[in-house]
Amino acid sequence: MARGRGGAQRTLLASLGDGVSCRYLLRFLSLFVLLACPAWAARWDIVPTLSVVETYTDNVSLLPDASKASDWVTQVIPGISIAATGDRLRLKANYAPEVTYYARGQEDNQVFNRGNALGVAELAKQLLFVEAGAGVDQYDVSPRGPVTTSNVNVTGNRATVANYFASPYVRRVGAYIQAEARFTYSGVRSNDTPELSNSEADRINLRLANGPAFKVLTWDLAYTRENIHYEETSQDTEIEVISANARRLITYTVGLTAQVGYDYYKRGVLVPASEGVSWSAGLDWTPSPRTRLAAAGGQRFYGEYYLFDFKHRTRLTTWGASYSQNVTTTRSEFFIPATTSTSGYLDTLYSSRFPDPVERQKVVEEFIARTGLPPSLDSPVNFFTTQLFLAKRWQVSTGFLGVRNVLIANVFGEDREVLAGDLLLPNAPNATKQTGTSLVWNWRMTVQTTLNLNGAYSRIETPFVSQIDRHTRVGMVLTRQFQPRLFGSLGYRWRQNDSNFVDSSYTENAGFASLQLRF
């Protein structure tokens, strides 16, 4: 893997024509403009922004201390946020490219396209719908290389990934039966790296379930079939899953759950299929709309299977704990909404004060802009690969909302084991063990001034090469609201990786100043 300046970077001109640029977002928005024609009565909110960030870092490439080099980095970030709500249309999109200039390493100047869009349109009332989405962002390719959350760092271990999907579906809901048939076409593009081949996929989802008339006994039948075609390899993937689920109330708040099904996963022509019967039994406890606990255990083709999910919120706090096991792919992870997003925690904390989800979304977005909170907490690195793998994940999180303070924290863990037929390979090249924790504290010092303190620690083990990396990061950001739509920030971060591999340890000190104007 390339290390150092220019290892995986392109010129500014080349990045403007990159195949994973914003055109996917533009196509998505154009599609929804056409689909939304019968729903122009929807309320549209359009907010343009412009940010300028100046950063000084003493280790721009996250190299060992003996080789590190400093640089001044200027980022100009024009942005636009679009939200539409109506009886037959819901749309949320934002696009904020980072135009990045380096004072010393001008060959690294680049435009980093960043944005996402998601919308649902009802084409035929209560019958025909279409959901579509697109996104483009930068991700760390491998947990074995330098890991960063900032595009300022030129590490050679970071790539731009674009994903998009379109999903028309038919849904009918009756008092006793509800049914849905959905087709999804999706694509993932990553022209920066050979580790993740460009891919396209077709997926069919069929679902038949009870209607709202059923209270004591509820059930559903589901069938999924997906074919993933990777352009640069013949190792295409076929997935087929069928399941039947039931829930039987034994008291007003407690239910017994059961599941039975069959899984089929096939990658390429050389490796045998991973397949077998699945079953589980469990308990579901929902004493109030604010509290839910679900737990289950059973068997799948790879061995024992467990599930745990707990959520609880009060007027000022939110709590969560979960454990899951899923057979998945790297490309699939790009379509899963981040469970560690700051806006997600704040949305839950503000749910009591602002019951209307549209109003609450605006309040959360304005709060993040005013206080300079980071977009998300730390989470496991999504290792770039075309292989099928089993992800065993657990997470514990909490959030507190005070008069002048917001505190959000999480602890997480993930084990990735590669699938080879019905075997799990915990020591395969792409297998990892990751654990970590992160904390964000926001203090509103005055009406116009806030202070954010954040810290994170993670341990990443790659058993195949016996590599262990311990990443530590701390930072602070002081944000001031000068005018109703003008914000300024000063910040500092310190980052360290302590690795048992030669030339993999590094430290970084960085400071930055920024201005943001919301039009």
C-alpha positions as CSV (number, residue, x, y, z in Angstrom):
1,M,0.0,0.0,0.0
2,A,1.3,3.4,-1.0
3,R,2.4,5.6,1.9
4,G,3.4,9.3,1.8
5,R,2.4,12.2,-0.4
6,G,0.9,11.5,-3.8
7,G,0.5,7.8,-3.1
8,A,-3.2,7.7,-3.9
9,Q,-3.9,11.3,-4.7
10,R,-4.8,12.9,-8.0
11,T,-4.4,16.5,-9.4
12,L,-7.2,19.0,-8.9
13,L,-8.1,18.8,-12.6
14,A,-8.3,15.0,-12.6
15,S,-10.5,14.9,-9.6
16,L,-13.1,17.1,-11.2
17,G,-13.6,14.5,-13.9
18,D,-13.4,11.5,-11.6
19,G,-15.9,8.7,-12.3
20,V,-17.1,8.7,-8.7
21,S,-17.9,12.5,-8.7
22,C,-21.1,14.2,-7.8
23,R,-22.8,13.2,-11.1
24,Y,-24.6,10.3,-9.2
25,L,-26.1,12.8,-6.8
26,L,-27.1,15.1,-9.7
27,R,-28.8,12.2,-11.5
28,F,-30.6,11.3,-8.4
29,L,-31.9,14.8,-7.8
30,S,-33.0,15.1,-11.5
31,L,-34.9,11.8,-11.2
32,F,-36.8,13.0,-8.2
33,V,-37.6,16.3,-9.8
34,L,-39.4,14.3,-12.5
35,L,-41.1,11.9,-10.1
36,A,-42.2,14.8,-7.8
37,C,-44.2,16.6,-10.5
38,P,-47.5,15.5,-9.0
39,A,-46.4,16.5,-5.5
40,W,-45.2,20.1,-6.0
41,A,-47.2,21.1,-2.9
42,A,-44.5,19.6,-0.8
43,R,-42.6,22.0,1.4
44,W,-39.0,22.6,0.2
45,D,-36.2,23.9,2.3
46,I,-33.0,24.8,0.5
47,V,-30.0,26.0,2.5
48,P,-26.7,27.0,0.7
49,T,-23.5,27.2,2.8
50,L,-19.9,28.3,2.3
51,S,-17.0,27.3,4.6
52,V,-13.4,28.1,4.6
53,V,-11.0,26.1,6.7
54,E,-7.3,26.7,7.3
55,T,-5.3,23.8,8.9
56,Y,-1.8,23.4,10.1
57,T,-0.5,19.8,10.7
58,D,2.9,18.7,11.7
59,N,2.4,15.3,10.0
60,V,0.3,15.6,6.9
61,S,0.9,12.1,5.7
62,L,0.8,10.3,9.1
63,L,4.3,8.9,8.7
64,P,6.6,7.8,11.5
65,D,8.1,10.7,13.5
66,A,11.5,10.4,11.8
67,S,9.9,11.0,8.3
68,K,6.9,13.3,9.0
69,A,6.5,16.6,7.2
70,S,4.3,19.6,8.0
71,D,2.0,21.6,5.8
72,W,-0.6,24.3,5.7
73,V,-3.9,23.2,4.1
74,T,-6.7,25.4,2.8
75,Q,-10.2,24.0,2.2
76,V,-13.0,25.9,0.5
77,I,-16.3,24.0,1.0
78,P,-19.4,25.2,-0.8
79,G,-22.5,23.3,0.2
80,I,-26.2,22.9,-0.3
81,S,-28.8,21.1,1.7
82,I,-32.2,20.2,0.3
83,A,-35.2,18.9,2.2
84,A,-38.7,18.3,0.8
85,T,-41.7,16.9,2.6
86,G,-45.2,16.3,1.4
87,D,-48.1,13.8,1.2
88,R,-46.4,11.9,-1.6
89,L,-42.7,13.0,-1.5
90,R,-39.9,12.9,1.1
91,L,-36.4,14.0,0.0
92,K,-33.3,14.9,1.9
93,A,-30.0,15.7,0.1
94,N,-26.8,17.5,0.8
95,Y,-23.6,18.1,-1.2
96,A,-20.5,19.8,0.1
97,P,-17.3,19.2,-2.0
98,E,-14.0,20.0,-0.3
99,V,-11.7,22.0,-2.6
100,T,-8.3,21.3,-0.9
101,Y,-5.0,23.2,-1.5
102,Y,-1.7,22.3,0.1
103,A,1.0,25.1,0.6
104,R,3.9,22.7,0.1
105,G,2.6,19.6,-1.5
106,Q,0.7,21.3,-4.4
107,E,0.7,18.0,-6.4
108,D,-1.9,16.8,-3.8
109,N,-4.4,19.6,-4.5
110,Q,-7.8,17.9,-5.1
111,V,-11.5,18.2,-4.9
112,F,-13.1,15.7,-2.5
113,N,-16.7,15.1,-3.5
114,R,-18.9,14.5,-0.4
115,G,-22.6,14.2,-0.2
116,N,-25.7,12.0,0.0
117,A,-29.3,12.0,-1.0
118,L,-32.3,9.8,-0.1
119,G,-35.9,10.1,-1.2
120,V,-39.2,8.3,-1.5
121,A,-42.0,9.2,-4.0
122,E,-45.5,7.8,-4.0
123,L,-46.4,7.4,-7.7
124,A,-49.8,5.7,-7.3
125,K,-51.5,6.4,-4.0
126,Q,-51.0,3.6,-1.4
127,L,-49.8,1.2,-4.2
128,L,-46.7,2.2,-6.2
129,F,-43.6,3.8,-4.7
130,V,-40.0,4.4,-5.7
131,E,-37.1,4.9,-3.3
132,A,-33.7,6.1,-4.5
133,G,-30.5,7.2,-3.0
134,A,-26.9,8.1,-3.8
135,G,-23.8,9.0,-1.8
136,V,-20.1,9.9,-2.3
137,D,-17.5,10.1,0.4
138,Q,-14.0,9.1,1.4
139,Y,-13.1,6.0,3.5
140,D,-10.0,4.3,4.9
141,V,-9.2,1.3,2.6
142,S,-7.6,-0.9,5.3
143,P,-7.3,-0.8,9.1
144,R,-3.7,-1.8,8.7
145,G,-2.7,1.6,7.2
146,P,-2.9,5.1,8.7
147,V,-6.5,5.8,9.8
148,T,-7.9,9.3,9.7
149,T,-11.3,11.1,9.7
150,S,-10.0,14.1,7.8
151,N,-9.2,14.5,4.1
152,V,-6.4,16.9,5.0
153,N,-4.2,13.9,5.7
154,V,-2.5,12.4,2.5
155,T,-2.0,8.8,3.6
156,G,-2.4,6.6,0.5
157,N,-4.9,4.6,2.6
158,R,-8.0,6.6,1.6
159,A,-10.3,6.3,-1.3
160,T,-13.4,7.9,-2.7
161,V,-16.4,5.7,-3.0
162,A,-19.8,6.5,-4.7
163,N,-22.9,4.4,-4.2
164,Y,-26.4,4.7,-5.7
165,F,-29.6,2.7,-5.9
166,A,-33.1,2.8,-7.3
167,S,-35.8,0.7,-5.8
168,P,-39.4,0.7,-7.2
169,Y,-41.9,-1.3,-5.1
170,V,-45.5,-2.2,-4.8
171,R,-47.1,-2.3,-1.3
172,R,-50.6,-3.2,-0.3
173,V,-51.8,-2.9,3.3
174,G,-55.1,-4.4,4.4
175,A,-56.6,-5.1,7.8
176,Y,-55.5,-8.7,7.8
177,I,-52.7,-8.9,5.2
178,Q,-49.9,-6.6,3.9
179,A,-47.7,-7.4,1.0
180,E,-44.7,-5.9,-0.6
181,A,-42.7,-6.7,-3.8
182,R,-39.5,-4.7,-4.3
183,F,-36.8,-4.6,-7.0
184,T,-33.5,-2.8,-6.2
185,Y,-30.7,-1.9,-8.6
186,S,-27.5,-0.6,-6.9
187,G,-24.0,0.3,-7.9
188,V,-20.7,1.0,-6.1
189,R,-17.8,2.8,-7.7
190,S,-14.3,3.1,-6.2
191,N,-11.8,4.1,-9.0
192,D,-9.1,4.9,-6.4
193,T,-8.3,1.4,-5.2
194,P,-8.0,-2.1,-6.6
195,E,-9.0,-3.6,-3.2
196,L,-12.7,-2.9,-4.0
197,S,-13.8,-3.7,-7.5
198,N,-16.6,-1.6,-9.1
199,S,-19.8,-3.5,-8.8
200,E,-23.5,-3.6,-9.7
201,A,-26.3,-5.7,-8.1
202,D,-29.9,-6.7,-8.7
203,R,-32.0,-7.6,-5.6
204,I,-35.5,-8.9,-5.3
205,N,-37.4,-8.6,-2.0
206,L,-40.8,-10.2,-1.4
207,R,-42.6,-9.9,1.9
208,L,-46.0,-11.1,3.2
209,A,-47.1,-10.2,6.7
210,N,-50.1,-9.8,9.0
211,G,-52.2,-6.6,8.9
212,P,-52.9,-4.3,11.9
213,A,-55.9,-6.4,12.9
214,F,-53.6,-9.0,14.4
215,K,-52.5,-8.1,17.9
216,V,-51.7,-11.2,19.9
217,L,-50.1,-13.2,17.1
218,T,-48.0,-11.5,14.4
219,W,-46.1,-13.1,11.6
220,D,-44.2,-12.4,8.3
221,L,-42.7,-14.3,5.4
222,A,-39.7,-12.8,3.6
223,Y,-37.6,-13.8,0.5
224,T,-34.5,-12.1,-0.7
225,R,-32.4,-12.8,-3.8
226,E,-29.4,-10.7,-4.8
227,N,-26.7,-11.1,-7.5
228,I,-23.6,-8.9,-7.2
229,H,-21.4,-8.5,-10.3
230,Y,-17.8,-7.3,-9.7
231,E,-16.4,-5.7,-12.9
232,E,-12.7,-6.4,-12.3
233,T,-13.1,-10.0,-11.1
234,S,-15.0,-13.2,-11.9
235,Q,-15.8,-13.8,-8.3
236,D,-19.4,-12.7,-8.5
237,T,-21.7,-13.2,-5.4
238,E,-25.1,-14.8,-5.2
239,I,-27.2,-14.4,-2.1
240,E,-30.6,-16.1,-1.4
241,V,-32.4,-16.0,2.0
242,I,-35.9,-17.1,3.0
243,S,-37.3,-16.7,6.5
244,A,-40.5,-17.0,8.4
245,N,-41.0,-15.0,11.7
246,A,-43.6,-15.1,14.4
247,R,-44.3,-13.2,17.6
248,R,-46.8,-14.4,20.2
249,L,-47.8,-12.1,23.1
250,I,-47.9,-13.8,26.5
251,T,-48.7,-10.6,28.4
252,Y,-49.5,-7.1,27.3
253,T,-45.8,-6.2,27.1
254,V,-43.9,-9.5,26.6
255,G,-43.8,-11.7,23.5
256,L,-42.2,-14.9,22.4
257,T,-40.4,-14.8,19.0
258,A,-39.4,-17.5,16.6
259,Q,-37.7,-17.7,13.3
260,V,-36.9,-20.4,10.8
261,G,-35.4,-20.1,7.3
262,Y,-32.7,-21.1,4.8
263,D,-29.5,-19.2,3.9
264,Y,-27.5,-19.5,0.6
265,Y,-24.3,-17.5,-0.1
266,K,-22.1,-18.2,-3.1
267,R,-18.9,-16.3,-4.2
268,G,-17.2,-17.3,-7.4
269,V,-17.0,-20.8,-8.9
270,L,-14.2,-22.3,-6.8
271,V,-15.4,-21.8,-3.3
272,P,-18.3,-24.1,-2.3
273,A,-21.6,-22.4,-1.3
274,S,-22.3,-21.4,2.3
275,E,-25.8,-22.7,3.0
276,G,-28.0,-24.3,5.6
277,V,-31.1,-24.1,7.7
278,S,-31.4,-21.2,10.2
279,W,-33.6,-21.0,13.3
280,S,-33.9,-18.9,16.5
281,A,-36.2,-18.4,19.4
282,G,-36.3,-15.4,21.7
283,L,-38.1,-12.8,23.9
284,D,-39.4,-9.4,23.1
285,W,-40.3,-6.9,25.9
286,T,-41.8,-3.5,25.2
287,P,-43.1,-2.0,28.5
288,S,-43.6,1.5,26.9
289,P,-42.9,3.3,23.6
290,R,-39.6,4.5,25.2
291,T,-38.2,1.1,26.1
292,R,-37.7,-2.1,24.1
293,L,-35.6,-5.2,24.8
294,A,-35.2,-8.1,22.3
295,A,-33.0,-11.2,22.6
296,A,-32.8,-14.4,20.6
297,G,-30.5,-17.4,20.2
298,G,-30.4,-20.2,17.6
299,Q,-28.4,-21.8,14.9
300,R,-27.2,-20.9,11.4
301,F,-25.0,-22.8,8.9
302,Y,-21.8,-21.4,10.4
303,G,-22.7,-22.3,14.0
304,E,-24.4,-20.6,17.0
305,Y,-26.4,-17.4,16.4
306,Y,-27.3,-14.7,18.9
307,L,-29.1,-11.4,18.8
308,F,-29.6,-8.7,21.4
309,D,-31.1,-5.2,21.2
310,F,-32.0,-2.8,24.0
311,K,-33.2,0.8,23.7
312,H,-34.4,3.2,26.4
313,R,-34.9,6.9,26.5
314,T,-36.1,9.4,29.0
315,R,-36.7,13.1,28.6
316,L,-33.0,13.9,28.9
317,T,-31.2,10.7,28.2
318,T,-30.9,7.9,25.6
319,W,-29.4,4.4,26.2
320,G,-28.7,1.6,23.8
321,A,-27.0,-1.8,23.7
322,S,-26.9,-4.3,20.9
323,Y,-25.2,-7.4,19.5
324,S,-25.8,-8.8,16.0
325,Q,-24.3,-11.4,13.6
326,N,-24.7,-10.7,9.9
327,V,-23.2,-12.3,6.7
328,T,-22.4,-9.3,4.5
329,T,-20.0,-7.6,2.1
330,T,-18.0,-4.4,2.1
331,R,-20.2,-2.9,-0.7
332,S,-23.3,-3.6,1.4
333,E,-22.0,-1.6,4.3
334,F,-21.9,1.6,2.3
335,F,-25.7,1.5,2.0
336,I,-26.3,1.0,5.8
337,P,-27.0,4.3,7.6
338,A,-24.4,5.1,10.3
339,T,-25.6,4.1,13.7
340,T,-23.1,6.4,15.3
341,S,-24.1,9.7,13.7
342,T,-24.4,12.7,16.0
343,S,-27.6,13.7,14.4
344,G,-29.1,10.3,15.2
345,Y,-28.3,10.7,18.9
346,L,-29.7,14.2,19.0
347,D,-32.8,13.2,17.1
348,T,-33.6,10.7,19.9
349,L,-32.7,13.2,22.7
350,Y,-35.0,15.9,21.1
351,S,-37.9,13.6,20.4
352,S,-39.8,14.5,23.5
353,R,-39.4,18.3,22.9
354,F,-40.1,18.2,19.2
355,P,-42.5,15.3,18.3
356,D,-42.8,16.4,14.6
357,P,-39.9,14.7,12.8
358,V,-39.5,17.4,10.2
359,E,-39.3,20.2,12.8
360,R,-37.0,18.0,14.9
361,Q,-34.6,17.5,11.9
362,K,-34.3,21.2,11.4
363,V,-33.6,21.8,15.1
364,V,-30.9,19.1,15.1
365,E,-29.2,20.4,11.9
366,E,-29.2,24.0,13.3
367,F,-27.8,22.8,16.6
368,I,-24.9,20.9,14.9
369,A,-24.1,23.9,12.7
370,R,-24.2,26.3,15.7
371,T,-22.1,24.1,18.0
372,G,-19.6,22.5,15.6
373,L,-20.3,19.0,16.7
374,P,-18.5,16.2,14.7
375,P,-20.8,14.3,12.3
376,S,-20.4,11.0,14.0
377,L,-18.6,9.0,16.7
378,D,-15.9,6.4,16.0
379,S,-16.9,3.0,14.5
380,P,-15.1,0.0,13.0
381,V,-13.2,0.5,9.8
382,N,-15.0,-1.0,6.8
383,F,-12.2,-3.2,5.3
384,F,-12.2,-3.0,1.5
385,T,-12.7,-6.5,0.0
386,T,-15.0,-8.4,-2.4
387,Q,-15.2,-11.4,-0.1
388,L,-18.2,-12.5,1.9
389,F,-17.6,-12.3,5.7
390,L,-19.4,-12.7,8.9
391,A,-19.5,-9.6,11.1
392,K,-20.1,-10.0,14.8
393,R,-20.8,-6.6,16.3
394,W,-21.7,-5.2,19.7
395,Q,-22.2,-1.6,20.8
396,V,-23.2,0.2,24.0
397,S,-24.1,3.9,23.7
398,T,-25.6,6.7,25.7
399,G,-26.5,10.4,25.3
400,F,-27.3,13.1,27.9
401,L,-29.1,16.4,27.1
402,G,-28.7,19.1,29.7
403,V,-29.6,22.8,29.9
404,R,-26.1,23.8,28.6
405,N,-24.4,20.4,28.0
406,V,-24.7,17.5,25.6
407,L,-22.7,14.3,26.2
408,I,-22.6,11.4,23.7
409,A,-20.5,8.2,24.2
410,N,-20.2,4.8,22.8
411,V,-18.2,1.6,23.2
412,F,-18.0,-0.9,20.2
413,G,-16.5,-4.1,19.0
414,E,-16.5,-6.0,15.7
415,D,-15.0,-9.3,14.6
416,R,-14.9,-10.0,10.9
417,E,-14.4,-13.6,9.8
418,V,-14.1,-14.6,6.1
419,L,-16.6,-17.2,4.8
420,A,-15.2,-20.2,2.9
421,G,-18.1,-22.6,2.3
422,D,-19.5,-23.5,5.7
423,L,-16.2,-22.6,7.4
424,L,-15.3,-19.4,9.1
425,L,-11.7,-18.2,8.7
426,P,-10.9,-15.9,11.6
427,N,-7.2,-15.7,10.6
428,A,-7.8,-14.9,6.9
429,P,-6.0,-11.9,5.3
430,N,-9.1,-9.8,5.5
431,A,-10.2,-10.9,9.0
432,T,-10.0,-8.2,11.8
433,K,-10.8,-7.7,15.4
434,Q,-11.7,-4.1,16.3
435,T,-12.7,-2.6,19.6
436,G,-13.0,1.0,20.6
437,T,-14.7,3.9,22.4
438,S,-15.4,7.5,21.8
439,L,-16.8,10.5,23.7
440,V,-18.1,13.9,22.7
441,W,-18.9,16.7,25.2
442,N,-20.6,19.9,24.1
443,W,-20.7,22.8,26.5
444,R,-22.7,26.0,25.6
445,M,-20.6,28.6,27.4
446,T,-22.9,31.4,26.3
447,V,-25.7,31.8,23.8
448,Q,-23.2,32.4,21.0
449,T,-20.2,30.4,22.2
450,T,-19.8,26.6,22.6
451,L,-16.9,24.3,23.4
452,N,-16.6,20.7,22.1
453,L,-14.2,18.2,23.7
454,N,-13.8,14.8,22.1
455,G,-11.7,11.7,22.5
456,A,-11.4,8.3,21.0
457,Y,-9.5,5.1,21.4
458,S,-9.5,1.9,19.2
459,R,-7.6,-1.3,19.0
460,I,-7.4,-3.0,15.6
461,E,-5.9,-6.5,15.3
462,T,-5.1,-8.3,12.0
463,P,-4.5,-11.9,13.0
464,F,-3.2,-13.0,9.6
465,V,0.0,-10.9,10.1
466,S,-0.2,-10.5,13.9
467,Q,-0.5,-6.7,13.6
468,I,-2.0,-4.7,16.4
469,D,-2.6,-1.0,16.1
470,R,-3.8,1.2,19.0
471,H,-5.2,4.5,17.8
472,T,-5.8,7.4,20.2
473,R,-7.3,10.8,19.3
474,V,-8.2,13.8,21.4
475,G,-9.4,17.3,20.3
476,M,-11.2,20.4,21.1
477,V,-13.2,23.0,19.1
478,L,-14.3,26.4,20.2
479,T,-17.2,27.8,18.1
480,R,-18.6,31.3,18.0
481,Q,-21.8,32.6,16.4
482,F,-20.9,36.1,15.1
483,Q,-24.2,36.7,13.3
484,P,-27.4,34.6,12.9
485,R,-25.9,32.9,9.8
486,L,-22.1,33.4,10.4
487,F,-20.1,30.9,12.5
488,G,-16.4,30.7,13.3
489,S,-14.3,27.9,14.9
490,L,-10.9,27.3,16.4
491,G,-9.7,23.8,17.0
492,Y,-6.9,21.5,17.9
493,R,-6.4,17.7,17.6
494,W,-3.7,15.2,18.7
495,R,-3.5,11.8,17.1
496,Q,-1.3,8.8,17.8
497,N,-1.0,5.3,16.5
498,D,1.0,2.8,18.6
499,S,1.7,-0.2,16.4
500,N,3.8,-3.4,16.7
501,F,4.6,-3.2,13.0
502,V,7.7,-1.4,11.8
503,D,7.1,2.1,10.4
504,S,3.4,2.0,11.3
505,S,3.5,4.2,14.5
506,Y,3.0,7.9,14.2
507,T,1.8,11.0,15.9
508,E,0.1,14.2,14.7
509,N,-0.6,17.7,16.1
510,A,-3.0,19.8,14.1
511,G,-4.7,23.2,14.6
512,F,-7.4,24.8,12.4
513,A,-9.6,27.9,12.0
514,S,-12.8,28.0,10.0
515,L,-15.6,30.3,9.0
516,Q,-19.0,29.1,7.8
517,L,-21.8,31.2,6.2
518,R,-25.3,29.8,6.0
519,F,-27.3,31.7,3.3
